Amino acid sequence: MMLPLTKEQTRVYHFIADFWRTNGYAPSYSEIGANLGKSKQRVNRMIEDMERRGVVQREYGRKPAIVSIKQI
């Protein structure tokens, strides 16, 4: 069972999903931050929490780190 996302995480989720659909790959944390007016560190914390909630999956050492997202 997935925990619900915060409003801010929902914005991040939709940006990632739209970017992926348009470009065929996940955005970098820099791209997410630039689009949403957030620092890379803030984006990293949000993505970490979204991973704990079961919404995104990351692969460490890979660019971009996000390898999948679940439908919400």
Buried (B, 14 or more C-beta within 10 A) or exposed (E): EEEEBEEEBBBBBEBBBEBBEEEEEBBBBEBBBEBBEBEBEBBBEBBEBBBEBEBBEBEEEEEBBBEEBEEB
